[in-house]
Amino acid sequence: MPEKVIPIRHAASAAQRAPRYDGGPLKDAFGRRLRDLRISVTDRCNFRCVYCMPREVFGAEYPFLPHREILTFEEIARLARIFVGLGVKKIRLTGGEPLVRKDLPALVAMLAPLGVDLTLTTNGSTLARHARALKEAGLARVTVSLDSLEDTTFRAINDADFPVATVLEGIHAAAAAGLAPVKINMVVKRGMNDHQVLDMARHWRGTGHIVRFIEFMDVGSTNGWRMDDVVPSAEIVRRISAVWPLEPVDPDYQGEVAERWRYRDGAGEIGVISSVTQAFCRDCTRLRLSTDGALYTCLFAERGHDLKSLLRGGASDDDIRDAIAAVWRTREDRYSEIRTAETAKLRKVEMSYIGG
């Protein structure tokens, strides 16, 4: 278990348990409701993207989790049912790269009957091979990380010499399988790929897919984040709108991460995710479950809460439910609202461990 994971104790005595969940709306210390769950199914990835898993850290000797420490599909499905009982409406499967987890469609089939919005984020490298099976298992949509359409730039970012054409093939296969609209996430870093913003917008206009531009964030402790590297989303919107005029779109629901903009000529929409310059902590509705069963209340968290010990220690569903509810009720995270040069230096959990 990684450092800074807090054990959640389980005891037979009702007096020693977390307070019982009463079935009402579950709110944290700032009144935010639990709605979204992100489940990391693996801490491994076949890319070494420079802003997420830089090769100098995640090299051949990096100690990835041993198989016995990773939650089984049955354990994930059990926790997912409990989370849905607490109000979760959307589940996103992440990694690492989730499609390197063997037989992932089997997990999708186990989660689909929960009746939530079931989605997956992938780097797209093997999506063409898996898209149809994922759809048939019950997946609703996919989000594909694609940081450049320029092959040289894309290969430099993924640091695995992987061609952009294969990711584009995966996006087309996902759409053909019915996993649409596909969302395409582009992390924008100044001097790395910001020259590609207009090309990315141009490529996906009129396709029905939605490209979302994400500010370069100080997730984890290994990506060398500097504020000077951040391209503010407001600048991205101005750049695109100067060529293809945009207008704002109301969010689909409270707590939606992306700020939505549509083309005035009807050619679709884009999104921007502004965690650095326009923090959305006040509406954050997300919990994250790590590959080895730790619960994280923020993408920028320094520590998690151990659920695996409850799962494997004989705790009942009610006990686990009450423990999760207790964690959410005391949640006070608002990292992006209080970010400073000093907080950016804190040792935070890596994004490859809890998903983006």
C-alpha atoms as a printed R data frame, in Angstrom:
    type eleno elety resid chain resno       x      y       z
1   ATOM     1    CA   MET     A     1   0.000  0.000   0.000
2   ATOM     2    CA   PRO     A     2   1.426  3.442  -0.894
3   ATOM     3    CA   GLU     A     3   2.424  5.791   1.893
4   ATOM     4    CA   LYS     A     4  -0.185  8.106   3.386
5   ATOM     5    CA   VAL     A     5  -3.136  5.751   3.079
6   ATOM     6    CA   ILE     A     6  -5.299  5.958   6.174
7   ATOM     7    CA   PRO     A     7  -6.749  2.725   7.560
8   ATOM     8    CA   ILE     A     8 -10.522  2.694   8.070
9   ATOM     9    CA   ARG     A     9 -11.200  0.567  11.105
10  ATOM    10    CA   HIS     A    10 -13.918 -2.056  11.218
11  ATOM    11    CA   ALA     A    11 -15.270 -3.318  14.543
12  ATOM    12    CA   ALA     A    12 -18.106 -5.604  15.544
13  ATOM    13    CA   SER     A    13 -19.438 -3.148  18.107
14  ATOM    14    CA   ALA     A    14 -21.932 -0.679  16.664
15  ATOM    15    CA   ALA     A    15 -20.543  1.954  19.009
16  ATOM    16    CA   GLN     A    16 -17.137  1.675  17.343
17  ATOM    17    CA   ARG     A    17 -18.376  1.898  13.770
18  ATOM    18    CA   ALA     A    18 -18.743  5.035  11.678
19  ATOM    19    CA   PRO     A    19 -22.141  6.699  12.128
20  ATOM    20    CA   ARG     A    20 -24.869  4.889  10.230
21  ATOM    21    CA   TYR     A    21 -25.814  6.339   6.871
22  ATOM    22    CA   ASP     A    22 -29.449  7.389   7.108
23  ATOM    23    CA   GLY     A    23 -30.272  7.182   3.413
24  ATOM    24    CA   GLY     A    24 -30.587 10.935   2.880
25  ATOM    25    CA   PRO     A    25 -28.564 13.144   0.523
26  ATOM    26    CA   LEU     A    26 -24.865 12.671   1.249
27  ATOM    27    CA   LYS     A    27 -23.069 16.017   1.567
28  ATOM    28    CA   ASP     A    28 -19.505 16.937   2.450
29  ATOM    29    CA   ALA     A    29 -18.302 19.714   4.768
30  ATOM    30    CA   PHE     A    30 -19.069 22.325   2.075
31  ATOM    31    CA   GLY     A    31 -22.483 20.927   1.141
32  ATOM    32    CA   ARG     A    32 -21.277 19.192  -2.030
33  ATOM    33    CA   ARG     A    33 -23.137 16.005  -2.978
34  ATOM    34    CA   LEU     A    34 -21.503 12.768  -4.066
35  ATOM    35    CA   ARG     A    35 -22.339 12.065  -7.709
36  ATOM    36    CA   ASP     A    36 -19.280 10.788  -9.599
37  ATOM    37    CA   LEU     A    37 -16.895  7.887  -9.014
38  ATOM    38    CA   ARG     A    38 -13.672  7.324 -10.915
39  ATOM    39    CA   ILE     A    39 -12.240  3.831 -10.656
40  ATOM    40    CA   SER     A    40  -8.610  3.157 -11.562
41  ATOM    41    CA   VAL     A    41  -8.373 -0.452 -12.723
42  ATOM    42    CA   THR     A    42  -4.584 -0.490 -13.205
43  ATOM    43    CA   ASP     A    43  -1.569  1.655 -12.315
44  ATOM    44    CA   ARG     A    44   0.218  0.560 -15.499
45  ATOM    45    CA   CYS     A    45   0.290  2.252 -18.895
46  ATOM    46    CA   ASN     A    46   1.950  1.579 -22.232
47  ATOM    47    CA   PHE     A    47   2.672  5.316 -22.668
48  ATOM    48    CA   ARG     A    48   5.126  7.451 -20.709
49  ATOM    49    CA   CYS     A    49   3.506 10.836 -21.225
50  ATOM    50    CA   VAL     A    50   5.788 13.570 -19.965
51  ATOM    51    CA   TYR     A    51   3.079 15.269 -17.861
52  ATOM    52    CA   CYS     A    52   1.790 12.074 -16.239
53  ATOM    53    CA   MET     A    53   4.290  9.179 -16.150
54  ATOM    54    CA   PRO     A    54   7.701 10.611 -17.120
55  ATOM    55    CA   ARG     A    55  10.066  7.823 -18.106
56  ATOM    56    CA   GLU     A    56  12.836  9.000 -15.804
57  ATOM    57    CA   VAL     A    57  10.530  8.169 -12.868
58  ATOM    58    CA   PHE     A    58   8.355  5.370 -14.292
59  ATOM    59    CA   GLY     A    59  11.186  3.399 -15.865
60  ATOM    60    CA   ALA     A    60  11.925 -0.309 -16.088
61  ATOM    61    CA   GLU     A    61  12.653 -0.532 -12.347
62  ATOM    62    CA   TYR     A    62   9.526  1.289 -11.153
63  ATOM    63    CA   PRO     A    63   7.677 -0.805  -8.515
64  ATOM    64    CA   PHE     A    64   4.188 -1.149  -9.950
65  ATOM    65    CA   LEU     A    65   1.564 -2.834  -7.785
66  ATOM    66    CA   PRO     A    66   1.798 -6.625  -7.546
67  ATOM    67    CA   HIS     A    67  -1.256 -8.507  -8.759
68  ATOM    68    CA   ARG     A    68  -2.354 -9.541  -5.257
69  ATOM    69    CA   GLU     A    69  -2.680 -5.886  -4.209
70  ATOM    70    CA   ILE     A    70  -5.017 -4.955  -7.060
71  ATOM    71    CA   LEU     A    71  -8.761 -5.091  -6.533
72  ATOM    72    CA   THR     A    72 -10.472 -7.942  -8.343
73  ATOM    73    CA   PHE     A    73 -13.393 -7.260 -10.664
74  ATOM    74    CA   GLU     A    74 -15.722 -8.753  -8.052
75  ATOM    75    CA   GLU     A    75 -14.361 -6.374  -5.393
76  ATOM    76    CA   ILE     A    76 -14.713 -3.398  -7.714
77  ATOM    77    CA   ALA     A    77 -18.300 -4.367  -8.573
78  ATOM    78    CA   ARG     A    78 -19.175 -4.770  -4.902
79  ATOM    79    CA   LEU     A    79 -17.830 -1.331  -4.051
80  ATOM    80    CA   ALA     A    80 -19.545  0.188  -7.089
81  ATOM    81    CA   ARG     A    81 -22.917 -1.122  -5.889
82  ATOM    82    CA   ILE     A    82 -22.309  0.448  -2.496
83  ATOM    83    CA   PHE     A    83 -21.331  3.766  -4.073
84  ATOM    84    CA   VAL     A    84 -24.469  3.777  -6.209
85  ATOM    85    CA   GLY     A    85 -26.480  3.276  -3.030
86  ATOM    86    CA   LEU     A    86 -24.823  6.450  -1.714
87  ATOM    87    CA   GLY     A    87 -25.930  8.520  -4.692
88  ATOM    88    CA   VAL     A    88 -23.322  7.956  -7.406
89  ATOM    89    CA   LYS     A    89 -24.831  8.506 -10.873
90  ATOM    90    CA   LYS     A    90 -21.726  8.235 -13.040
91  ATOM    91    CA   ILE     A    91 -18.791  5.812 -13.017
92  ATOM    92    CA   ARG     A    92 -15.676  6.372 -15.104
93  ATOM    93    CA   LEU     A    93 -13.091  3.609 -15.533
94  ATOM    94    CA   THR     A    94  -9.544  4.932 -15.700
95  ATOM    95    CA   GLY     A    95  -5.938  3.895 -15.113
96  ATOM    96    CA   GLY     A    96  -3.074  4.133 -15.853
97  ATOM    97    CA   GLU     A    97  -4.352  2.862 -19.170
98  ATOM    98    CA   PRO     A    98  -7.467  0.794 -18.371
99  ATOM    99    CA   LEU     A    99  -7.312 -1.274 -21.545
100 ATOM   100    CA   VAL     A   100  -4.063 -2.912 -20.438
101 ATOM   101    CA   ARG     A   101  -6.147 -4.624 -17.724
102 ATOM   102    CA   LYS     A   102  -6.996 -8.086 -19.014
103 ATOM   103    CA   ASP     A   103 -10.656 -8.837 -19.836
104 ATOM   104    CA   LEU     A   104 -11.896 -5.329 -19.022
105 ATOM   105    CA   PRO     A   105 -15.213 -5.881 -20.890
106 ATOM   106    CA   ALA     A   106 -16.037 -8.449 -18.208
107 ATOM   107    CA   LEU     A   107 -15.879 -5.711 -15.563
108 ATOM   108    CA   VAL     A   108 -18.006 -3.434 -17.743
109 ATOM   109    CA   ALA     A   109 -20.635 -6.195 -17.943
110 ATOM   110    CA   MET     A   110 -20.638 -6.458 -14.149
111 ATOM   111    CA   LEU     A   111 -21.130 -2.696 -13.732
112 ATOM   112    CA   ALA     A   112 -23.635 -2.069 -16.533
113 ATOM   113    CA   PRO     A   113 -26.681 -3.392 -14.574
114 ATOM   114    CA   LEU     A   114 -26.155 -0.656 -11.965
115 ATOM   115    CA   GLY     A   115 -27.926  1.738 -14.309
116 ATOM   116    CA   VAL     A   116 -25.411  4.586 -14.040
117 ATOM   117    CA   ASP     A   117 -23.658  6.545 -16.773
118 ATOM   118    CA   LEU     A   118 -20.745  4.171 -17.390
119 ATOM   119    CA   THR     A   119 -17.763  5.627 -19.258
120 ATOM   120    CA   LEU     A   120 -14.070  4.996 -19.822
121 ATOM   121    CA   THR     A   121 -10.989  7.143 -20.399
122 ATOM   122    CA   THR     A   122  -8.253  5.643 -22.586
123 ATOM   123    CA   ASN     A   123  -5.172  6.690 -24.505
124 ATOM   124    CA   GLY     A   124  -6.766  4.993 -27.507
125 ATOM   125    CA   SER     A   125  -3.770  2.814 -28.330
126 ATOM   126    CA   THR     A   126  -5.784 -0.436 -28.374
127 ATOM   127    CA   LEU     A   127  -9.275  1.009 -28.594
128 ATOM   128    CA   ALA     A   128  -9.886 -0.217 -32.138
129 ATOM   129    CA   ARG     A   129  -9.427 -3.762 -30.894
130 ATOM   130    CA   HIS     A   130 -11.718 -3.419 -27.871
131 ATOM   131    CA   ALA     A   131 -14.413 -0.896 -28.850
132 ATOM   132    CA   ARG     A   132 -17.099 -3.327 -29.982
133 ATOM   133    CA   ALA     A   133 -16.673 -5.670 -27.014
134 ATOM   134    CA   LEU     A   134 -16.857 -2.722 -24.603
135 ATOM   135    CA   LYS     A   135 -20.070 -1.485 -26.207
136 ATOM   136    CA   GLU     A   136 -21.634 -4.947 -26.183
137 ATOM   137    CA   ALA     A   137 -20.728 -5.289 -22.491
138 ATOM   138    CA   GLY     A   138 -22.659 -2.114 -21.686
139 ATOM   139    CA   LEU     A   139 -20.223  0.811 -21.869
140 ATOM   140    CA   ALA     A   140 -21.951  4.064 -22.786
141 ATOM   141    CA   ARG     A   141 -19.136  6.325 -24.016
142 ATOM   142    CA   VAL     A   142 -15.370  6.756 -24.194
143 ATOM   143    CA   THR     A   143 -13.027  9.668 -23.679
144 ATOM   144    CA   VAL     A   144  -9.738  9.492 -25.571
145 ATOM   145    CA   SER     A   145  -6.606 11.361 -24.521
146 ATOM   146    CA   LEU     A   146  -4.998 12.886 -27.608
147 ATOM   147    CA   ASP     A   147  -2.540 15.735 -27.084
148 ATOM   148    CA   SER     A   148  -1.555 16.408 -30.685
149 ATOM   149    CA   LEU     A   149  -2.500 15.542 -34.252
150 ATOM   150    CA   GLU     A   150   1.067 16.185 -35.330
151 ATOM   151    CA   ASP     A   151   2.786 12.818 -35.296
152 ATOM   152    CA   THR     A   152   6.216 14.085 -34.243
153 ATOM   153    CA   THR     A   153   4.760 16.055 -31.340
154 ATOM   154    CA   PHE     A   154   2.473 13.198 -30.311
155 ATOM   155    CA   ARG     A   155   5.325 10.677 -30.259
156 ATOM   156    CA   ALA     A   156   7.428 13.070 -28.176
157 ATOM   157    CA   ILE     A   157   4.631 13.531 -25.636
158 ATOM   158    CA   ASN     A   158   3.748  9.843 -25.237
159 ATOM   159    CA   ASP     A   159   7.476  8.943 -25.186
160 ATOM   160    CA   ALA     A   160   6.651  5.489 -26.496
161 ATOM   161    CA   ASP     A   161   7.125  6.277 -30.195
162 ATOM   162    CA   PHE     A   162   3.416  5.568 -30.693
163 ATOM   163    CA   PRO     A   163   1.775  6.930 -33.885
164 ATOM   164    CA   VAL     A   164  -1.191  9.260 -33.792
165 ATOM   165    CA   ALA     A   165  -2.840  7.379 -36.679
166 ATOM   166    CA   THR     A   166  -3.561  4.376 -34.450
167 ATOM   167    CA   VAL     A   167  -5.347  6.552 -31.887
168 ATOM   168    CA   LEU     A   168  -7.433  8.132 -34.653
169 ATOM   169    CA   GLU     A   169  -8.315  4.620 -35.831
170 ATOM   170    CA   GLY     A   170  -9.465  3.841 -32.284
171 ATOM   171    CA   ILE     A   171 -11.691  6.918 -32.178
172 ATOM   172    CA   HIS     A   172 -13.310  5.950 -35.480
173 ATOM   173    CA   ALA     A   173 -13.842  2.379 -34.233
174 ATOM   174    CA   ALA     A   174 -15.433  3.644 -31.015
175 ATOM   175    CA   ALA     A   175 -17.850  5.823 -32.972
176 ATOM   176    CA   ALA     A   176 -18.702  2.948 -35.306
177 ATOM   177    CA   ALA     A   177 -19.414  0.730 -32.307
178 ATOM   178    CA   GLY     A   178 -21.841  3.289 -30.873
179 ATOM   179    CA   LEU     A   179 -19.615  4.751 -28.142
180 ATOM   180    CA   ALA     A   180 -20.451  8.265 -29.234
181 ATOM   181    CA   PRO     A   181 -20.111 11.143 -29.008
182 ATOM   182    CA   VAL     A   182 -16.435 10.495 -28.334
183 ATOM   183    CA   LYS     A   183 -14.761 13.093 -26.156
184 ATOM   184    CA   ILE     A   184 -11.156 13.890 -27.005
185 ATOM   185    CA   ASN     A   185  -9.027 15.314 -24.186
186 ATOM   186    CA   MET     A   186  -6.013 17.492 -25.027
187 ATOM   187    CA   VAL     A   187  -3.741 18.563 -22.172
188 ATOM   188    CA   VAL     A   188  -2.295 21.877 -23.349
189 ATOM   189    CA   LYS     A   189   1.201 22.844 -22.226
190 ATOM   190    CA   ARG     A   190   2.814 26.033 -23.427
191 ATOM   191    CA   GLY     A   191   5.738 25.404 -25.727
192 ATOM   192    CA   MET     A   192   4.892 21.710 -26.017
193 ATOM   193    CA   ASN     A   193   1.665 21.496 -28.020
194 ATOM   194    CA   ASP     A   194  -0.251 24.777 -27.691
195 ATOM   195    CA   HIS     A   195   0.550 25.497 -31.351
196 ATOM   196    CA   GLN     A   196  -1.853 22.637 -32.141
197 ATOM   197    CA   VAL     A   197  -4.973 24.102 -30.509
198 ATOM   198    CA   LEU     A   198  -6.499 25.465 -33.706
199 ATOM   199    CA   ASP     A   199  -5.586 22.345 -35.687
200 ATOM   200    CA   MET     A   200  -7.295 20.202 -33.064
201 ATOM   201    CA   ALA     A   201 -10.429 22.358 -33.142
202 ATOM   202    CA   ARG     A   202 -10.465 22.319 -36.954
203 ATOM   203    CA   HIS     A   203 -10.069 18.556 -37.171
204 ATOM   204    CA   TRP     A   204 -13.031 17.721 -34.919
205 ATOM   205    CA   ARG     A   205 -15.432 20.480 -36.004
206 ATOM   206    CA   GLY     A   206 -18.515 18.997 -37.606
207 ATOM   207    CA   THR     A   207 -17.696 15.397 -36.635
208 ATOM   208    CA   GLY     A   208 -20.092 15.156 -33.701
209 ATOM   209    CA   HIS     A   209 -17.172 14.472 -31.357
210 ATOM   210    CA   ILE     A   210 -16.174 16.923 -28.629
211 ATOM   211    CA   VAL     A   211 -12.595 18.046 -28.079
212 ATOM   212    CA   ARG     A   212 -11.831 19.308 -24.578
213 ATOM   213    CA   PHE     A   213  -8.788 21.434 -23.819
214 ATOM   214    CA   ILE     A   214  -7.313 20.828 -20.356
215 ATOM   215    CA   GLU     A   215  -5.015 23.203 -18.523
216 ATOM   216    CA   PHE     A   216  -1.676 21.625 -17.589
217 ATOM   217    CA   MET     A   217  -2.070 20.740 -13.896
218 ATOM   218    CA   ASP     A   218   0.266 20.057 -10.979
219 ATOM   219    CA   VAL     A   219  -1.016 16.528 -10.420
220 ATOM   220    CA   GLY     A   220   1.362 14.211  -8.589
221 ATOM   221    CA   SER     A   221   4.929 15.217  -7.852
222 ATOM   222    CA   THR     A   222   6.882 14.141 -10.928
223 ATOM   223    CA   ASN     A   223   5.697 16.182 -13.924
224 ATOM   224    CA   GLY     A   224   7.796 19.337 -13.340
225 ATOM   225    CA   TRP     A   225   4.756 21.626 -13.270
226 ATOM   226    CA   ARG     A   226   5.280 25.389 -13.528
227 ATOM   227    CA   MET     A   227   2.623 28.068 -13.772
228 ATOM   228    CA   ASP     A   228   4.430 29.518 -16.800
229 ATOM   229    CA   ASP     A   229   3.594 26.327 -18.707
230 ATOM   230    CA   VAL     A   230  -0.166 26.756 -18.215
231 ATOM   231    CA   VAL     A   231  -2.183 28.048 -21.167
232 ATOM   232    CA   PRO     A   232  -5.329 29.520 -19.545
233 ATOM   233    CA   SER     A   233  -8.556 28.151 -20.938
234 ATOM   234    CA   ALA     A   234  -9.761 31.710 -21.526
235 ATOM   235    CA   GLU     A   235  -6.850 32.142 -23.954
236 ATOM   236    CA   ILE     A   236  -7.782 28.902 -25.725
237 ATOM   237    CA   VAL     A   237 -11.388 30.034 -26.115
238 ATOM   238    CA   ARG     A   238 -10.209 33.392 -27.505
239 ATOM   239    CA   ARG     A   239  -7.898 31.725 -30.012
240 ATOM   240    CA   ILE     A   240 -10.601 29.419 -31.336
241 ATOM   241    CA   SER     A   241 -13.400 31.988 -31.246
242 ATOM   242    CA   ALA     A   242 -11.304 34.405 -33.296
243 ATOM   243    CA   VAL     A   243 -11.497 31.904 -36.170
244 ATOM   244    CA   TRP     A   244 -14.811 30.140 -35.481
245 ATOM   245    CA   PRO     A   245 -17.004 32.252 -33.174
246 ATOM   246    CA   LEU     A   246 -18.108 30.473 -29.994
247 ATOM   247    CA   GLU     A   247 -20.890 30.992 -27.489
248 ATOM   248    CA   PRO     A   248 -21.273 29.494 -23.999
249 ATOM   249    CA   VAL     A   249 -23.500 26.493 -23.311
250 ATOM   250    CA   ASP     A   250 -25.170 25.748 -19.979
251 ATOM   251    CA   PRO     A   251 -23.742 22.729 -18.128
252 ATOM   252    CA   ASP     A   252 -25.605 19.427 -18.298
253 ATOM   253    CA   TYR     A   253 -25.570 19.139 -14.503
254 ATOM   254    CA   GLN     A   254 -24.148 20.852 -11.436
255 ATOM   255    CA   GLY     A   255 -20.537 19.837 -10.941
256 ATOM   256    CA   GLU     A   256 -19.789 19.194 -14.620
257 ATOM   257    CA   VAL     A   257 -16.031 19.534 -15.007
258 ATOM   258    CA   ALA     A   258 -15.828 20.980 -18.508
259 ATOM   259    CA   GLU     A   259 -17.061 24.452 -19.373
260 ATOM   260    CA   ARG     A   260 -18.934 24.034 -22.646
261 ATOM   261    CA   TRP     A   261 -18.802 26.279 -25.738
262 ATOM   262    CA   ARG     A   262 -20.560 25.742 -29.081
263 ATOM   263    CA   TYR     A   263 -19.749 27.019 -32.538
264 ATOM   264    CA   ARG     A   264 -22.235 29.655 -33.650
265 ATOM   265    CA   ASP     A   265 -22.338 28.105 -37.107
266 ATOM   266    CA   GLY     A   266 -23.699 24.858 -35.648
267 ATOM   267    CA   ALA     A   267 -20.539 22.791 -36.210
268 ATOM   268    CA   GLY     A   268 -20.604 21.283 -32.728
269 ATOM   269    CA   GLU     A   269 -18.979 22.208 -29.434
270 ATOM   270    CA   ILE     A   270 -15.747 22.209 -27.470
271 ATOM   271    CA   GLY     A   271 -15.001 22.083 -23.773
272 ATOM   272    CA   VAL     A   272 -12.345 23.626 -21.553
273 ATOM   273    CA   ILE     A   273 -11.245 22.290 -18.171
274 ATOM   274    CA   SER     A   274  -9.791 25.093 -16.082
275 ATOM   275    CA   SER     A   275  -8.610 23.546 -12.835
276 ATOM   276    CA   VAL     A   276  -5.730 26.018 -12.533
277 ATOM   277    CA   THR     A   277  -7.157 29.388 -13.572
278 ATOM   278    CA   GLN     A   278 -10.881 28.948 -12.843
279 ATOM   279    CA   ALA     A   279 -11.128 26.458 -10.006
280 ATOM   280    CA   PHE     A   280 -14.387 24.501  -9.795
281 ATOM   281    CA   CYS     A   281 -13.841 23.028  -6.332
282 ATOM   282    CA   ARG     A   282 -17.076 24.498  -4.987
283 ATOM   283    CA   ASP     A   283 -19.088 22.161  -7.239
284 ATOM   284    CA   CYS     A   284 -16.828 19.080  -7.138
285 ATOM   285    CA   THR     A   285 -18.869 15.884  -6.773
286 ATOM   286    CA   ARG     A   286 -16.125 13.288  -7.363
287 ATOM   287    CA   LEU     A   287 -14.480 10.472  -5.456
288 ATOM   288    CA   ARG     A   288 -11.615  8.363  -6.801
289 ATOM   289    CA   LEU     A   289 -10.939  4.700  -6.085
290 ATOM   290    CA   SER     A   290  -7.329  3.632  -6.630
291 ATOM   291    CA   THR     A   291  -6.198  0.397  -8.215
292 ATOM   292    CA   ASP     A   292  -5.506 -1.134  -4.803
293 ATOM   293    CA   GLY     A   293  -8.675  0.033  -3.100
294 ATOM   294    CA   ALA     A   294  -7.804  3.372  -1.531
295 ATOM   295    CA   LEU     A   295 -10.387  6.150  -1.611
296 ATOM   296    CA   TYR     A   296  -9.243  9.648  -2.592
297 ATOM   297    CA   THR     A   297 -11.388 12.729  -2.151
298 ATOM   298    CA   CYS     A   298  -9.433 14.952  -4.562
299 ATOM   299    CA   LEU     A   299  -7.244 14.608  -7.650
300 ATOM   300    CA   PHE     A   300  -4.585 16.559  -5.733
301 ATOM   301    CA   ALA     A   301  -4.867 14.573  -2.502
302 ATOM   302    CA   GLU     A   302  -1.831 13.789  -0.386
303 ATOM   303    CA   ARG     A   303  -3.417 10.698   1.172
304 ATOM   304    CA   GLY     A   304  -6.215  8.185   0.691
305 ATOM   305    CA   HIS     A   305  -8.478  6.023   2.837
306 ATOM   306    CA   ASP     A   306  -8.057  2.246   2.826
307 ATOM   307    CA   LEU     A   307 -11.178  0.376   1.697
308 ATOM   308    CA   LYS     A   308  -9.427 -2.824   0.627
309 ATOM   309    CA   SER     A   309  -8.814 -3.876   4.229
310 ATOM   310    CA   LEU     A   310 -12.539 -3.638   4.870
311 ATOM   311    CA   LEU     A   311 -13.324 -5.620   1.717
312 ATOM   312    CA   ARG     A   312 -10.890 -8.383   2.598
313 ATOM   313    CA   GLY     A   313 -11.412 -8.218   6.349
314 ATOM   314    CA   GLY     A   314 -15.009 -9.389   6.519
315 ATOM   315    CA   ALA     A   315 -16.792 -6.046   6.717
316 ATOM   316    CA   SER     A   316 -20.449 -6.024   5.647
317 ATOM   317    CA   ASP     A   317 -21.782 -3.830   2.853
318 ATOM   318    CA   ASP     A   318 -23.395 -1.625   5.495
319 ATOM   319    CA   ASP     A   319 -20.096 -1.189   7.318
320 ATOM   320    CA   ILE     A   320 -18.312 -0.234   4.101
321 ATOM   321    CA   ARG     A   321 -21.151  2.108   3.139
322 ATOM   322    CA   ASP     A   322 -20.957  3.858   6.501
323 ATOM   323    CA   ALA     A   323 -17.172  4.191   6.257
324 ATOM   324    CA   ILE     A   324 -17.426  5.787   2.805
325 ATOM   325    CA   ALA     A   325 -20.169  8.127   3.992
326 ATOM   326    CA   ALA     A   326 -18.023  9.179   6.947
327 ATOM   327    CA   VAL     A   327 -15.113 10.018   4.622
328 ATOM   328    CA   TRP     A   328 -17.346 12.108   2.360
329 ATOM   329    CA   ARG     A   329 -19.033 13.959   5.210
330 ATOM   330    CA   THR     A   330 -15.681 15.193   6.517
331 ATOM   331    CA   ARG     A   331 -14.319 16.073   3.050
332 ATOM   332    CA   GLU     A   332 -12.945 19.621   2.894
333 ATOM   333    CA   ASP     A   333 -10.810 19.473  -0.268
334 ATOM   334    CA   ARG     A   334 -10.507 22.625  -2.364
335 ATOM   335    CA   TYR     A   335  -6.939 22.410  -3.590
336 ATOM   336    CA   SER     A   336  -7.390 24.366  -6.816
337 ATOM   337    CA   GLU     A   337  -8.935 27.282  -4.941
338 ATOM   338    CA   ILE     A   338  -5.985 27.572  -2.558
339 ATOM   339    CA   ARG     A   339  -3.157 26.589  -4.954
340 ATOM   340    CA   THR     A   340   0.088 28.499  -4.454
341 ATOM   341    CA   ALA     A   341   3.676 27.944  -5.516
342 ATOM   342    CA   GLU     A   342   4.206 26.217  -2.173
343 ATOM   343    CA   THR     A   343   1.185 23.908  -2.293
344 ATOM   344    CA   ALA     A   344   2.201 22.908  -5.829
345 ATOM   345    CA   LYS     A   345   5.397 21.462  -4.315
346 ATOM   346    CA   LEU     A   346   3.528 19.145  -1.927
347 ATOM   347    CA   ARG     A   347   3.971 15.423  -2.522
348 ATOM   348    CA   LYS     A   348   0.624 14.391  -3.986
349 ATOM   349    CA   VAL     A   349  -0.644 11.051  -5.229
350 ATOM   350    CA   GLU     A   350   0.307 10.376  -8.856
351 ATOM   351    CA   MET     A   351  -2.421 10.642 -11.475
352 ATOM   352    CA   SER     A   352  -1.486  7.229 -12.908
353 ATOM   353    CA   TYR     A   353  -2.467  5.720  -9.542
354 ATOM   354    CA   ILE     A   354  -5.943  7.271  -9.234
355 ATOM   355    CA   GLY     A   355  -6.821  8.276 -12.787
356 ATOM   356    CA   GLY     A   356  -7.396 11.725 -14.232
